[in-house]
Amino acid sequence: MVNYLMPEFRKDQSIRNDHIQSRAIVIRNGKILVMFRRKNKEEYYVIPGGHMRDGETPEETATREVEEETTVKINTLKPAYEITDYAGKRPNKEYYFTAEWQEGEPILSGEESGRSDESNFFLPMWIPLTDVPKLLLYPLHLKEWISTNLINV
């Protein structure tokens, strides 16, 4: 049972920066690595990534998060773009990188595997890059960036 009054506890909470995230756009053989999500009766996709830990660079965070969530190893991260959201009490920063696939196939792992159930479902997978415009991919600015910079080139 989910307690909506208590924030969700994370194992790395003591070293986690809740205001900085890094994500990696991983392309391999014309496919992009995504995480299919089903949450609150909505189905959508995101790319792997998550919150920075103390002492990490944005690149290290993206690399660690991709491997933790999907078991896929990546390398050669290049900055794609970054965005700062000033809507909350404290600004939230997101870094996006393109990355090269090094090895591995997507298998759900890490905290996501322990939290995945019918109401909060996670499934990492490769999908054709050309399918991105047809998908509900969050955040929407990422979908636009991928469509403009990786599909329509």
Steps between C-alpha positions, in 0.01 A plus 500: 500500500634842402496768767445828318570704814854370542767566238641189337820385672804443277803297606732780388297781661787621719728563200236583238442848359126526434548810283745367238436216254694354206368283219658324202362469150644166388472406132596160360431371149227757437329434834479707818514366854183591690316405814133419440292615799151431620413722797174648623323324210713689245741331256802693381875481436806667654871461444717354776648737752456640845625710787858602551686378808746708699839510329375390155522688175190510279669251262574259785140523618359419155740208456423356844124545466479331157690198628307486830160517331563289187836312542612665172852645508571820309794720416601812304240733647457829315287789625168524317336778701410606850196666647422679826146503637435799725136411576561354848637645821847402383619473138528149355779432249493221240794394284449299181780316322534286193691181570643203317383151591791296633340169600196332647134459427229683692393310812315673781723534806579730790234677705259490208491120507406507868228762447351358180149359530172524307430857617859626459646298214849536346631322188827602329512434126637602164251665264558628146618859511249583227214401739582782746266757334206258548569429868405675819859571605566714805615765537353649185804723441708180471267357239531822302881501532525137382264561208693810389858387564502124452214413264472796265871534427 
